[in-house]
Amino acid sequence: MTTVPQQPSEGTRRERPSVPVSRAIRVLADAGVEAPRVEAEMLAAYVLGVSRGHLAIADGFTDGQRERFDALVARRARREPLQHLTGSAGFRHLELAVGPGVFVPRPETELLAGWGIAEAARTAEPLVVDLCSGSGAIALSVAHELPGARVVAVERSAAALRWLRRNAADRAAAGDRPIEVVEADVTVPDLLADLVGRVDVLLCNPPYVPDEVAVPPEVERHDPASAVFGGADGLAVIRPVVARAAELLRPGGVLGVEHDDTHGTVVPALLAADGRYAGVTGHEDLTGRPRFATASRRGDRRHADPGPAWQTGSS
């Protein structure tokens, strides 16, 4: 998480964080924030320019810092995302810039990214594609953890692309291998035509929430609807991705796609029914909910009769 450096002056009166943080916990709890203590402490650490783990031994708030902390708590109580307040989101080993116009990456997506990284690591110089890249969380994690990988990130939204390119530039400046950013709609039939039959690992965290499903205020008010909702059944983007991925993957290449927790049987069934995939597996998140499905491209490059449909794994 990005922090604001402290610049204390001699003789400045400081207030220990415990009292303002306790007050903030009550405010956030009353507002329905799910983890009020964690978030109050994270905001306090952000304002003080320290890690959350060092909050207990940090210098106290100056009057100005306490006012800024209280203002941030008030905004969070109005359900503005914590990551918008701090300007960054942690994802695996990275801190990524986020804000209005881009979907805030979620911890559950780290499981999909981790699966993809483990699969890509089987190849010396893998070609990895990240569809619906958003902030670039998956693509940049692959590039960071697998320096030999060529990574292509695809995003349609102009607003999200600004965050993606910013994060890509930041990571390249930090020494990671630059990723390739492609502006495109992942549902078009000729997507990445130059990569047909060449991709080793294809990952996708698409919009997948069914249109009529209620979502938390942070999502409803601040995440782009186009990055959240996937049509009446939530599968409007997943269906064409499943079809196009089968064209892009080399024989034996693998696909991982995140989905709604109500799609635990539907998405694996789509993969099995396509006929070009083998080893279809459903994966759960850390809470035991269905979260993503994986499969490998059959070696014959043709539609084949689906065999045993799929199995359930855990992540």
C-alpha positions in Angstrom: 0.0 0.0 0.0 1.3 3.5 -0.9 2.0 5.5 2.2 2.3 9.2 3.0 5.7 9.9 4.6 5.8 11.5 8.0 7.6 14.8 8.3 7.4 15.6 12.0 8.7 18.9 13.3 10.4 19.5 16.6 8.0 19.9 19.5 4.9 18.9 17.5 2.2 17.6 19.8 1.2 14.1 18.8 -1.8 11.9 19.7 -1.2 8.2 20.0 -3.1 6.3 17.2 -5.1 4.1 19.6 -7.8 6.5 20.4 -8.6 7.8 16.9 -8.3 4.2 15.6 -10.8 2.9 18.2 -13.2 5.7 17.2 -12.7 4.9 13.5 -13.5 1.2 14.1 -16.8 2.1 15.6 -17.6 4.4 12.7 -16.7 1.9 10.1 -18.6 -0.9 11.9 -21.7 1.2 12.1 -21.4 1.9 8.4 -21.4 -1.9 7.6 -17.7 -2.2 6.6 -16.8 -5.8 6.8 -13.4 -5.6 8.5 -13.6 -2.3 10.4 -10.5 -2.9 12.6 -8.3 -3.9 9.8 -9.3 -1.0 7.6 -9.1 1.6 10.4 -5.6 0.4 11.1 -4.7 0.4 7.4 -5.9 4.0 7.0 -4.0 5.1 10.1 -0.8 3.4 8.8 -1.3 5.1 5.4 -1.6 8.6 7.0 1.4 8.0 9.3 3.6 6.6 6.5 4.2 3.3 8.2 3.3 -0.3 7.7 0.3 -1.6 9.6 2.6 -3.9 11.5 4.5 -0.9 12.8 1.5 1.1 13.8 1.8 0.4 17.5 5.3 1.8 17.7 4.7 4.7 15.2 4.8 8.3 16.2 1.3 9.6 17.0 -0.9 11.8 14.8 -0.2 15.5 14.5 -3.3 17.6 14.4 -3.2 17.7 10.6 -2.7 14.0 10.3 -5.6 13.3 12.7 -7.8 15.5 10.6 -6.8 13.8 7.4 -7.3 10.4 9.0 -10.8 11.4 10.2 -11.7 12.6 6.7 -10.6 9.3 5.1 -12.6 7.4 7.7 -15.6 9.4 6.8 -15.2 8.7 3.1 -14.7 5.0 3.8 -17.9 5.0 6.0 -19.7 6.3 2.8 -18.4 3.1 1.3 -15.7 4.6 -1.0 -13.3 1.7 -1.6 -10.3 1.6 0.7 -8.1 1.2 -2.3 -9.4 4.4 -3.8 -8.5 6.3 -0.6 -5.0 5.0 -0.6 -4.5 4.9 -4.3 -3.2 1.3 -4.4 -4.2 -2.3 -4.1 -2.0 -5.2 -3.1 -2.0 -8.2 -5.3 0.3 -11.1 -4.7 3.8 -9.5 -4.5 2.8 -6.2 -6.1 1.2 -2.8 -5.2 -0.8 -1.6 -8.1 -2.2 1.9 -8.7 -6.0 1.9 -8.8 -8.8 4.4 -8.7 -12.0 5.5 -10.5 -12.5 3.7 -13.8 -10.8 0.4 -13.1 -11.9 -2.7 -11.2 -10.1 -3.1 -7.9 -8.4 -6.5 -8.0 -9.7 -9.0 -5.3 -7.7 -11.4 -3.2 -9.6 -14.4 -4.7 -8.1 -13.7 -8.1 -4.7 -14.3 -6.7 -5.5 -18.0 -6.7 -6.2 -17.9 -10.5 -3.0 -15.9 -11.0 -1.0 -18.4 -8.9 -2.4 -21.3 -10.8 -1.4 -19.7 -14.1 2.1 -18.8 -12.9 2.6 -22.4 -11.8 1.5 -23.7 -15.2 3.6 -21.1 -17.1 6.6 -22.0 -15.1 6.6 -25.4 -16.8 7.8 -23.7 -20.0 11.2 -21.9 -20.3 9.8 -18.9 -22.2 6.0 -19.1 -22.0 3.6 -17.0 -23.9 0.9 -15.9 -21.4 -2.2 -13.9 -22.3 -4.4 -12.1 -19.7 -7.8 -11.2 -21.0 -10.0 -8.5 -19.4 -6.8 -7.3 -17.7 -8.1 -4.2 -15.9 -5.4 -2.8 -13.7 -3.0 -5.5 -15.0 -2.9 -7.5 -11.7 -2.7 -10.9 -13.3 -0.4 -9.9 -16.2 2.0 -8.0 -14.1 2.2 -10.7 -11.5 3.1 -13.2 -14.2 5.8 -10.9 -15.6 7.1 -10.2 -12.1 7.3 -13.8 -11.0 8.4 -15.3 -14.3 11.0 -13.0 -15.9 11.3 -15.3 -19.0 7.6 -15.0 -19.8 6.2 -12.9 -22.7 3.0 -11.5 -21.3 0.1 -9.9 -23.4 -2.6 -8.0 -21.5 -5.9 -7.3 -23.3 -8.3 -4.6 -22.1 -11.2 -2.7 -23.8 -12.0 0.1 -21.5 -10.2 3.4 -22.1 -10.4 4.3 -18.4 -9.0 0.9 -17.3 -6.3 1.1 -20.0 -4.9 4.3 -18.4 -4.4 2.4 -15.1 -3.1 -0.7 -16.9 -0.5 1.3 -18.8 0.5 3.3 -15.7 1.1 0.1 -13.7 2.9 -1.6 -16.6 5.2 1.4 -16.9 5.8 1.4 -13.2 6.7 -2.3 -13.1 9.0 -2.0 -16.1 10.8 0.9 -14.4 11.2 -1.4 -11.4 13.0 -3.9 -13.5 10.3 -6.4 -14.6 10.1 -7.5 -18.2 7.7 -5.1 -20.0 4.3 -6.6 -20.8 2.5 -5.9 -24.1 -0.8 -4.0 -23.7 -3.4 -4.6 -26.4 -6.6 -2.5 -26.6 -9.3 -4.9 -27.8 -12.7 -6.4 -27.0 -12.1 -10.0 -25.9 -15.4 -11.1 -27.5 -14.4 -10.3 -31.1 -13.9 -13.4 -33.2 -10.5 -12.5 -34.5 -9.0 -11.5 -31.2 -5.1 -11.7 -31.2 -5.2 -13.3 -34.7 -1.3 -13.3 -34.8 -1.2 -15.6 -31.7 -3.5 -18.4 -32.9 -2.2 -21.8 -31.8 0.8 -20.2 -29.9 -0.4 -19.4 -26.4 0.9 -21.5 -23.5 -1.3 -20.1 -20.7 -4.5 -18.0 -21.1 -6.0 -16.4 -18.0 -9.2 -14.4 -17.7 -11.0 -12.6 -14.9 -14.0 -11.4 -16.9 -17.2 -9.5 -15.9 -19.3 -12.4 -14.6 -21.9 -11.2 -12.1 -25.5 -11.7 -13.5 -27.1 -8.4 -14.2 -29.8 -8.6 -11.6 -27.6 -9.6 -8.7 -27.2 -7.1 -5.9 -23.6 -6.2 -5.2 -22.0 -4.3 -2.2 -22.0 -0.5 -2.3 -18.3 -0.3 -3.1 -18.9 -2.3 -6.2 -22.2 -0.7 -7.2 -21.0 2.9 -6.9 -17.3 2.7 -7.8 -16.3 -0.4 -9.8 -17.1 0.0 -13.5 -20.3 -1.9 -14.4 -18.7 -3.2 -17.5 -16.1 -4.9 -15.4 -18.6 -6.5 -13.0 -21.8 -7.5 -14.8 -21.8 -10.2 -17.5 -25.3 -10.2 -18.9 -28.5 -11.8 -17.7 -26.8 -15.0 -16.8 -23.3 -13.6 -16.2 -21.8 -15.6 -19.1 -21.9 -13.1 -21.9 -18.1 -12.7 -21.9 -17.2 -16.1 -20.7 -18.8 -17.9 -23.6 -16.8 -16.2 -26.4 -13.6 -16.4 -24.3 -14.0 -20.1 -24.0 -14.4 -20.4 -27.7 -11.6 -18.0 -28.7 -9.2 -19.5 -26.1 -9.4 -22.8 -27.8 -8.1 -21.2 -31.0 -5.3 -19.2 -29.3 -3.9 -22.0 -27.2 -1.3 -24.4 -28.5 -2.0 -28.1 -28.1 -1.5 -28.8 -24.4 -1.8 -25.1 -23.6 -4.0 -24.2 -20.6 -6.9 -21.9 -19.8 -8.0 -20.5 -16.4 -11.2 -18.4 -16.2 -12.7 -16.9 -13.0 -16.4 -17.0 -12.6 -19.3 -16.3 -10.2 -19.7 -18.6 -7.3 -23.1 -19.6 -8.8 -21.2 -20.9 -11.9 -19.4 -23.7 -10.2 -21.0 -26.3 -12.6 -22.0 -24.1 -15.5 -18.5 -22.9 -16.6 -16.8 -26.3 -16.4 -19.8 -27.7 -18.3 -19.2 -25.0 -21.0 -15.6 -26.1 -21.3 -16.4 -29.7 -21.5 -19.2 -29.1 -24.0 -16.9 -27.2 -26.3 -15.1 -30.5 -27.1 -11.6 -29.0 -27.6 -10.6 -29.1 -23.9 -9.4 -31.9 -21.7 -8.8 -32.0 -17.9 -11.6 -29.6 -17.1 -11.4 -28.8 -13.4 -13.3 -26.6 -11.0 -11.5 -24.7 -8.3 -12.7 -23.2 -5.0 -11.5 -20.1 -3.3 -10.3 -19.9 0.3 -13.8 -19.7 1.6 -14.8 -22.9 -0.2 -16.9 -21.2 -2.9 -16.5 -22.2 -6.6 -14.2 -19.5 -8.1 -12.4 -20.5 -11.3 -12.3 -23.3 -13.9 -9.3 -24.7 -15.8 -8.7 -26.9 -18.8 -6.0 -27.8 -21.3 -6.3 -27.7 -25.1 -6.6 -31.0 -26.7 -3.7 -32.0 -28.9 -5.7 -32.7 -32.1 -6.7 -29.1 -32.7 -10.2 -30.3 -33.6 -13.5 -30.5 -31.8 -13.6 -33.8 -30.0 -16.4 -35.7 -28.3 -16.4 -34.5 -24.7 -15.3 -37.3 -22.4 -16.0 -37.4 -18.6 -17.2 -33.9 -18.1 -15.0 -32.4 -15.4 -13.7 -32.7 -11.8 -13.5 -30.5 -8.8 -10.3 -29.4 -7.3 -9.3 -27.0 -4.6 -6.9 -24.0 -4.5 
